[in-house]
Structure formats: C-alpha cells, structure tokens
C-alpha cells in the first residue's frame, strides 16, 4: 500500500467506480483515463472497485492457464483460472476477479519494478471489467453530421486523426479520435479520449489554424476537443463505417468495401477480450455492426472524401 494513499469515486457510463489506497499519481492516471463527467448514461448496477494492497492477496489452489495480451510496445502475460486473472509477481502485480454484478481489482507493489507495465495491465483489467458490464470498446475515429454518425476504422498510421480533423473543419461534430465505448443494444458510442493526437508537423502542414493544447505521452501533439467546437456530450448512434487505407501520392476517394473486410476491421478495433463471455458478446456486436453501410476510404495527399454514394443510400454531393 502506498505511503500516501488516495481514494476516489465516480461513475463510468453509469457504472459505480471506486479506488482506495492507491498513490496520488495513480489516482491522477485513473481520473485522466476513466473519469469523463460529460459522458453520462443511465445508472447501471455493475460496480468496479480497485484496492491498493501491501502484498499480493492469496488465492486458493487452482490450475492457472497462461494468456498473453498485446499492447503497444509490449506483451502482457496474465494467468487465468475461471473468473480470476493475475499479472506480475509477489513484488508487484494485480489481480482481477469478475463477477456477474461487480469486478474487483487488487493492486500491490505500486512503485516497484516497471510501473508502466503495471499500468498497462491495469488498463487491460479495467477494460475487461467494462466489457463484463456489457460495453464494447471501439478504437476508431468517430464524427457526426446531419443525423449520421460515421466510424473511421484503421490501424495506427491509416489516417484516423487527419480524417477527423478534416471532418471537423468541414462542420462535422468530433466524437472521438481513438477510443469509444459502445452500448451494444443502441449502437450508441461515447467518445473516450481527451483530444486529437497528431504527429509533429501535421498541424503546421495541414491545419495551420489549429494549436495543440499539450504534448502527448507518445510524442504526438494533442488538439483538445474544445478547439474543434465539439458539442457535449461527445456521443452518437453509429450509422455508417469507413475502412481507412492510406496511399501516398494518390488522391483520396471512396470505394466499395467487402463485408468480410468490415468484420475484420471491427475485430481489430474492438481488441482481444480476456473472458470467453466478452468474446461472445463482441462477436454478436460485430455481427450487427457488420450490417451497417460500409465503404473503404482511401486517404491520399488531398483532403479525404467524407461523402459519396454508400450502400443503400443516395449519393451526397
């Protein structure tokens, strides 16, 4: 348990969240990544609790299986036994226990060893807790206009940030640049990031009128959403998908997308859950999202195409 322990509580899309006996730096990290007061939802009974501990909690004799989760720059190694997951060792680590109505996380040895790895693991565990509560993460750039809400899907470097900034400049309402939480029944998405991250030089070259509010931890520059006149709450119901493909030296354009390509991009955007039940829910949600109108957006050297003829819809402009 840290010498200067902190406690905090707030709601994550209606789900009660509380942390006790954590350090002030970790409390600040939790607020930055998980407390979005503008994103409101109906009260939900699933509760999430994080507890700092002086030592690793004991577990009954169980048979553990190894499970690896890839995160940017590293691979995290979890051990799983039924509803339990553990990461780390006796010096520093975490333990996640998933129930039907709650998720409990124990965290010990904070400040020892690789703190960044422990926080990566905590991020995965909290994501899994929200999956267990019924939500699905979606790594995508999302914007809305005239009743339409489009998710642009693609790997890092495919053009999500640039496309979102062009959309905002064209009058679209920015919802997210990288991460949303999706409510499966309604297909409503809630933006879950603090701003649009850009590579150094992108703003000066393409958007000279925009200023980055602060540098990001990954070396990118961050444009806060209030600079884009994004309305609160940053939320909307998904109606269309666009699969991004960057092509240097060409012109931006829309072209047809195969359903199988949309499904593949959606699996990549939702990530790999820890629990079988979460994987089953993700498969169901992706099946629904895969039936939305979808196109491929080829991002060239000019502003990307944001409108055009979509399946089942008339051409725009």
N, C-alpha and C positions, 0 to 999 in steps of 0.2 A: 504494500500500500504506500503511495507517495507521501512524503513528509508533509506537504501542504496539499491536503485533499480538497477537491471541489465537488459540488453537486449541482445538477441542472435537470430541468424537466421541461418538455414542450411536446407538441403534437406533430407527428409526421403524417400528413394527409389523414388526420383524424385518429391516428393510432397513438396512444399514450407512449411517450418515451421518457425514460429517466436514467440518469447515470449518477453513481455515488462513488466516493473515494477514488476519484481519478485526479490526475495532476491538472493544474491550470492550463498548461499548453495543450493537453489532450482535450480538455473541456472546450478550449477555443477552436480546436480542429473539429470537434463534433458540431459546434454551432455553425462553423463555416460551411461544412459539407451537408448538414442534415436539417438545420433549422431554417425553414423558409416560411416566414409569417404570412407572406402574401398568398401562399398556396394553401387553400382551405378545402376541406372535404367534410362530409358528414361524419359524426363520431363513429368510431369503429372499435369493437371490443378487444382486438388483438393488441397486446401490450408488449413492449420491448424494454428490457432492463439491462444495464451494463453495471457491473460491480467490480471495483478495484480490489485486489486481494494481496495479502502479504506473501502468500505462497500458492503453488498450484493446488487446486482442490482435488481430493482423492476421487477415484472412480472405482466402482465395483469391477471385479474380474470379468472382462468382456473380451471378445475377439475383435480386434481392430483390422480394418482394411485401409490401405493407402489410397489417397485420392489427390491428384495434382490439379491445380488451377493456375492457368497462365494469366499474369497481369503484366502491364507494361514494364519491360526490362527484367522480369524475373518469373520464376515458377514457385508458387507456394505449395507446400506439402501439408496436407491435412490427413488426420486419421479419423475414421468413421466407424461408429458402432450404433446402429439403429438411429435414434434421434440425436445422438451426440457427435460432435466434431471437435477435434483438438488440433492445435498448431503450436509449434515451439517445443520447449523442453522445460525442465524444472526451474531453470533460471528465469525464463521469460516466455510467455505464450498466452494463449487464450483458449477458452472452452465455450462452445455454443451448444445449447440444448433447445431443441424446437419442440413445442407442444401445439395442441390444436388451437389454443387461445392466447399463447404467450411464447416469447423467446427470451431466454436468459443467457447472458454472456458474462463470463468471469475473465478478468484480465489481470495477470500478475507479472511482476518483474519489469514494469514500465520504466523506461530509462536505462535499462541494461541492454547490451548487445545491439542489434540492428533495429533501432526504433522505427525506421521507415518500413521494414518488413513487417513488424508488428502492426503498424497502422494499415498497411495493405491488407493484412489478414483480417483486421477489424472491419475494414470496408467491405470485404467479401462476406463476412459474417452478418453485418447489418443488412447488406443487400439480400442475403438469403432469408433473413428474418422478414423483410418486407415481401419477398416472394411468398413465404409461408402465409402471410396475412392476406394474400390474394392479388397483389400488384405484380406487374411485369416491367422490368427496366427496358428502355429502348434507347440505344445510342444512335442518335440521329440529329440532324438539324431540322427544326420544325418552324413553320410560319403559317399565318392565316391571312386570308383576304376574301371579302365578299362571301362569307359563309363557307369557304373552302379552307381546309387545313391540310397542308402537304408535309410529309416527312421525306427528307432527302437522305438516303442511306448510302454509306460507303465507308471504306477503311480510311485510316489516317492518311491524309495527303490527297484524298479524292476530290476535295473542293467543298466540303460542308461549310466551313467558316466563310469562305469567299462567296458562295452561293447565298448564304443567309444575309450577308452584308449587302449584296446586290438586291436581294428581295426587300430588305428594309428600306433601301434607297428608293425603290420603286413603289413604296407605300404599303408593303406587307407588314403585318404585326409579328415581330420576332417572338417566338415562344421558347426555343432552346437552340443552342449551338451543338451540344454534345450529348446531353442526357435528359430524358424524360422518364416519368413514371406513368405507366398506362393502367387505366382501370378497364379490365377485360370486358365487362358487360356493356359498358357505354362506349368503349374505344376513346374515352377522354384521356388526354395526355396533359401532364403538368410539367412545365419546364423546371429542371433541377440543376441549374448552374448559375453562376454569378455574372457571366458576361461572355462575349465572343472572343475567343483566343485566336491570335493571328501571328504568323511568322514575322520576324523582324523584316521591315521593308515593305510588307504588304500594304499597310495603311498609306505610307508615303507614295507608293507607286499607283495604287488603285483607288484609294479613298482618302485623298489629302485633306478633306474637310473633317475627318474623324480623328479624335485624340484618344489614345489608350489611357485609361484611368490608372493602371498599375501594371507592373510586370508580373507575369505568372511564374509559378514554381518551375515550369518546364522550359523557361527561356522565352516563351511566347509573350506577346503583349495582349492585354485584356481590355476590350471595349465594354464598358458597363451598359446594361440594357437601357438605363435611362437616357443614355446618349443616342439611342435608336428610337426613342419615344415609344418603347414597348409598353402597352397597356397592362395594368394589373387586374386580375391575376394572369400570369402567362400560362394560359390553358386553352384547350380547344378539343374538338372531336375530329379525329383523323378521317379524311375522306379520300385521299389520294397518296400514292407513293411514287417516288422518283429514285431510280438507281443511278448513282453517280459513277462516271468514268472519265478521268482526266486524260486529255490528249494534247500534248504540247504542239504548237504550231498549226493547229486546226481551228475551225470555227465551232462555237457552241451550238448545239442543236438537240432536239428531242427525237428519239427513235423508238420503235416498239420494243417492249420487254417481254420475255417469256415468263410465264407463271413460275416455273421452276427456278428462274434466276431471282425473282422476287422473294420466293420462300427461302432460298439460300442466303440472300442478303438480310432477311429478317432474323434468321437463326444467328447470323454473325452479330447483328445489332442487339439481340437480347442476351447474348453470352451463355455460359455454361452453368446451370444451377448445380448446387450440391446435392439436393434431395430429389429422389425419384418423383415425388408428388409435384414438385416445382417444375420438373422437366415435362411431366404430363400436361400441366396447366399451360406451359409455354407452347407446347405442340398444338393445343386447342386454340390458343390465341393466334398463333401464327397461321393456322388454317383459316381463321376469319380474316385476318389482315391480308392474307394472300389473295383474297377475292376482291380487294379494293382495286379500282382502276390504277394501273401502274405503267410507267414509261421509263425509258433509260435516258438520262440527261448526260450528254457528252459535254464536258467542260473544256473549252478551248481557250484561246488567248483573248477572246472578247467576252463581254458580259453574257452569262449563261441564259439560255432560253427558259423563261419562267411560265410561259403559257403556250398553248398549242392544242392539237387535237388529241384527246385522251380516249381510251376505250369507253364506249357508252356515253360519251359527252360530245357536244358540238365543239367545233374549233373556236378558239378565242383569239380574235385579232389577226 
